[in-house]
Structures are given as C-alpha cells and as structure tokens.
Amino acid sequence: LPLLLPFVDGQQPGGPPSVEVTCQYSENAAKIDVSPTGTNYITATCTIENSSFGTEKIEIEYGADGLNVVGPPEVTVAGGQSVEIQVAIAATEGMAPQTRNISVTAEVLSFNDIPIAEQIRPSDESNILIEILSYSDFTVDISPNTLKMDAGGMPGSVTVLVRNMGNDADVYDLSVATTDLAARGFNVSIPDTVVSAPKGGSASFTISLTPPDELSTEKIEVKVTVSSSEHGNTLSKSEVFTVNATAAETGLLDFSSMNIPSWAWASGGVLAALVFLAIVGSLIRKKRSGSQYEVEYDDDDD
C-alpha cells in the first residue's frame, strides 16, 4: 500500500523521506556560444541528496524553457547518500542572445520500495541559468573590385558592403592600406570609418580616390580590412581591390618624359647653334660663288 501519512521526525534515525536538489549554474549563468564555430551546448552537474534513513526512488523532470535538455529521468539513492547527475542543455545555432532558466525537479516516488501517495511525495527544485551569447559574423564585398584611374583624370570610388551574419546588432570598423596610394600622390577620402548594422542587415563604406597629375602605368592592390569587437572577441576580415593606374598620353616629340639632364640640354643648344651657323655660312658661300660666275660670263660677252 502507498504511504499515506508523512513520517514524524524522530521515528527513525536519519528522518523521514526527503530529497534535496542542488544544481551548478543556479546563480551564475552558464554561457552558450551559438556561433557557427561554437559548441552550442553545456553540461551542468546536479546533486540529488537523500537525507532519510531509507532508500528512495526519485523521479526527475526538466523544464526546458525552449532549449533541448537531456538528463536521467529517475535515480535511486540510498539513505543518507547523494548522487550526481549530468544535465546536457543545447541551444540552436544562431539563436538570439537571451537568458533562459532550466528547472530541475526531483520527487520521491517510493521509500524502501513502498510507493508514496502523490499528494504527500517530498520534492525539491533547483535551476540552471543559461545565457545565450551574442556573436559577430559578417561578409565583406567590394564593388567594383577594379578601378581604372588616369593621371590627372576624374575621381573614382569603391563601395565596401558588410552583411551582418551574426545573431545581434553589430558595429564595424574600416581600415584601408593607403601607403602605396599615398606614395604615388593619390588623395584618399573615407567619409565614415565606423558603421553599424542590425541583425540580418547590412552597412556600407565608401572609399574615394583622386588621381595625381602624373602616374606610371601599373596595377596597385589595395587591402581593405573590416573588424568588429562589439561582442567580446575581435573578428576581422580582409578583401583587396585593384587600381589600374594609367600614365598621361605623350606626343612623339615630348622630351619631358625622357629624363634628359640639364647639361645635355645646354650642349644640345650649343650644337644646334653651330649647325645653324654652318648652314647659313654655306648658303652665303654659294651665293657669292654664283655672283662670280655671272661677272665672268659678262666679261666674255664684251
């Protein structure tokens, strides 16, 4: 027959049927990482204690609070003893940051193999607090990924698009490796280097370039890095876009691009003057020679 009356203290050494539950993380929450690289679960230890003098069969129930909870459904504990159980709690990848409360309830079903009536069964409850952590994850795209720039030409720009793939709103910082561009005389303008995006949303940066008047024809790779440290750890991702620089067009007799030293220009000027004088002298001699022939021809006629 089931036990219908509670035990009176002092009837037996150790006392009447009783149960006490104590769980890990009942005060300080266990943290679960639900990112793509996270474990998505934790394991908590609960202690089931029987302070009575008899052996108890104890049923255990779990309040999952929207999570997946697995633990033993019942245990048998000898009088004055305790047992530890492991409770596994799993969250869903990508779920929103929040706090959950897992309840663990123990109820004594029988005492020394004698069933206890439901209305007088001793029971106890403990809790396991769970904190679902925020995490950062994002993609970076640059458009266009190739930018053609002519010496002295019009400015150009690229757009860096960041898509928030994390489970919470996030803030992103932009850095651009401008050393190679600055060395060639480019003017780089970035109006905003910090942007934010809601969960599932996106944000963008604009990088504007103005070319100098003089350029060499070459390809310049520019590294762009986007970082987030909003949720504890810093996550950075980099992409590259290419600047196709084109030198200014030159004429056939454009000596300015030939890097001719000043002494060569001076020597060339003297040489040109000598050539000019030689040509003029030759023409004068020819003219005088022609005049002499004319005089001799006239004398013959006389």
Solvent accessible surface area in square Angstrom, and as a share of the most:
residue,aa,sasa,rsa
1,L,196,0.97
2,P,61,0.38
3,L,40,0.20
4,L,114,0.57
5,L,142,0.71
6,P,96,0.61
7,F,53,0.22
8,V,101,0.58
9,D,116,0.60
10,G,74,0.71
11,Q,109,0.48
12,Q,84,0.37
13,P,113,0.71
14,G,53,0.51
15,G,17,0.17
16,P,30,0.19
17,P,14,0.09
18,S,32,0.20
19,V,16,0.09
20,E,90,0.40
21,V,9,0.05
22,T,83,0.48
23,C,7,0.04
24,Q,81,0.36
25,Y,70,0.27
26,S,47,0.30
27,E,150,0.67
28,N,123,0.63
29,A,33,0.26
30,A,6,0.05
31,K,119,0.51
32,I,1,0.00
33,D,56,0.29
34,V,0,0.00
35,S,12,0.08
36,P,77,0.49
37,T,133,0.77
38,G,20,0.19
39,T,95,0.55
40,N,34,0.17
41,Y,116,0.44
42,I,27,0.14
43,T,61,0.36
44,A,0,0.00
45,T,38,0.22
46,C,0,0.00
47,T,42,0.24
48,I,0,0.00
49,E,71,0.32
50,N,0,0.00
51,S,65,0.42
52,S,1,0.01
53,F,68,0.29
54,G,3,0.03
55,T,55,0.32
56,E,1,0.00
57,K,81,0.34
58,I,0,0.00
59,E,56,0.25
60,I,6,0.03
61,E,104,0.46
62,Y,53,0.20
63,G,29,0.28
64,A,36,0.28
65,D,70,0.36
66,G,68,0.66
67,L,12,0.06
68,N,97,0.49
69,V,29,0.17
70,V,107,0.61
71,G,22,0.21
72,P,41,0.26
73,P,97,0.61
74,E,80,0.36
75,V,24,0.14
76,T,87,0.51
77,V,1,0.00
78,A,50,0.38
79,G,25,0.24
80,G,55,0.53
81,Q,104,0.46
82,S,58,0.37
83,V,49,0.28
84,E,122,0.55
85,I,9,0.05
86,Q,97,0.43
87,V,0,0.00
88,A,39,0.31
89,I,0,0.00
90,A,33,0.26
91,A,9,0.07
92,T,88,0.51
93,E,96,0.43
94,G,25,0.24
95,M,35,0.15
96,A,43,0.33
97,P,44,0.28
98,Q,59,0.26
99,T,91,0.53
100,R,53,0.19
101,N,71,0.36
102,I,0,0.00
103,S,28,0.18
104,V,0,0.00
105,T,39,0.23
106,A,0,0.00
107,E,45,0.20
108,V,0,0.00
109,L,34,0.17
110,S,14,0.09
111,F,5,0.02
112,N,72,0.37
113,D,136,0.71
114,I,71,0.36
115,P,74,0.47
116,I,7,0.03
117,A,11,0.09
118,E,126,0.57
119,Q,149,0.66
120,I,53,0.27
121,R,72,0.26
122,P,35,0.22
123,S,65,0.42
124,D,45,0.24
125,E,97,0.44
126,S,12,0.08
127,N,50,0.26
128,I,0,0.00
129,L,44,0.22
130,I,0,0.00
131,E,57,0.26
132,I,2,0.01
133,L,57,0.28
134,S,32,0.21
135,Y,24,0.09
136,S,20,0.13
137,D,34,0.18
138,F,0,0.00
139,T,55,0.32
140,V,13,0.07
141,D,66,0.34
142,I,23,0.12
143,S,72,0.47
144,P,64,0.40
145,N,96,0.49
146,T,65,0.38
147,L,19,0.09
148,K,136,0.57
149,M,4,0.02
150,D,64,0.33
151,A,15,0.12
152,G,47,0.45
153,G,29,0.28
154,M,161,0.72
155,P,79,0.50
156,G,19,0.18
157,S,51,0.33
158,V,2,0.01
159,T,55,0.32
160,V,0,0.00
161,L,51,0.25
162,V,0,0.00
163,R,104,0.38
164,N,3,0.02
165,M,105,0.47
166,G,7,0.06
167,N,2,0.01
168,D,44,0.23
169,A,55,0.42
170,D,3,0.01
171,V,48,0.28
172,Y,0,0.00
173,D,59,0.31
174,L,14,0.07
175,S,64,0.42
176,V,25,0.14
177,A,58,0.45
178,T,44,0.26
179,T,107,0.62
180,D,71,0.37
181,L,1,0.00
182,A,66,0.51
183,A,83,0.65
184,R,86,0.32
185,G,43,0.42
186,F,12,0.05
187,N,93,0.48
188,V,40,0.23
189,S,51,0.33
190,I,45,0.23
191,P,99,0.62
192,D,85,0.44
193,T,64,0.37
194,V,82,0.47
195,V,27,0.16
196,S,77,0.50
197,A,2,0.02
198,P,85,0.53
199,K,106,0.45
200,G,68,0.66
201,G,20,0.19
202,S,59,0.38
203,A,16,0.13
204,S,56,0.36
205,F,3,0.01
206,T,57,0.33
207,I,0,0.00
208,S,36,0.23
209,L,0,0.00
210,T,53,0.31
211,P,10,0.06
212,P,27,0.17
213,D,114,0.59
214,E,146,0.65
215,L,20,0.10
216,S,73,0.47
217,T,99,0.58
218,E,57,0.25
219,K,155,0.66
220,I,6,0.03
221,E,125,0.56
222,V,2,0.01
223,K,108,0.46
224,V,0,0.00
225,T,29,0.17
226,V,0,0.00
227,S,26,0.17
228,S,0,0.00
229,S,66,0.43
230,E,95,0.43
231,H,47,0.21
232,G,67,0.65
233,N,133,0.68
234,T,93,0.54
235,L,58,0.29
236,S,59,0.38
237,K,69,0.29
238,S,50,0.32
239,E,77,0.35
240,V,72,0.42
241,F,1,0.00
242,T,28,0.17
243,V,0,0.00
244,N,43,0.22
245,A,2,0.02
246,T,46,0.27
247,A,37,0.29
248,A,60,0.47
249,E,177,0.79
250,T,87,0.51
251,G,54,0.52
252,L,178,0.89
253,L,142,0.70
254,D,46,0.24
255,F,89,0.37
256,S,95,0.61
257,S,73,0.47
258,M,100,0.45
259,N,137,0.70
260,I,64,0.32
261,P,64,0.40
262,S,92,0.59
263,W,176,0.62
264,A,28,0.21
265,W,134,0.47
266,A,67,0.52
267,S,61,0.40
268,G,37,0.36
269,G,43,0.42
270,V,93,0.54
271,L,114,0.57
272,A,62,0.48
273,A,53,0.41
274,L,105,0.52
275,V,77,0.44
276,F,129,0.54
277,L,112,0.56
278,A,64,0.50
279,I,97,0.49
280,V,53,0.31
281,G,21,0.20
282,S,38,0.24
283,L,109,0.54
284,I,81,0.41
285,R,157,0.57
286,K,142,0.60
287,K,157,0.67
288,R,173,0.63
289,S,46,0.29
290,G,32,0.31
291,S,58,0.37
292,Q,108,0.48
293,Y,147,0.56
294,E,116,0.52
295,V,91,0.52
296,E,90,0.40
297,Y,147,0.56
298,D,81,0.42
299,D,89,0.46
300,D,118,0.61
301,D,99,0.51
302,D,155,0.80
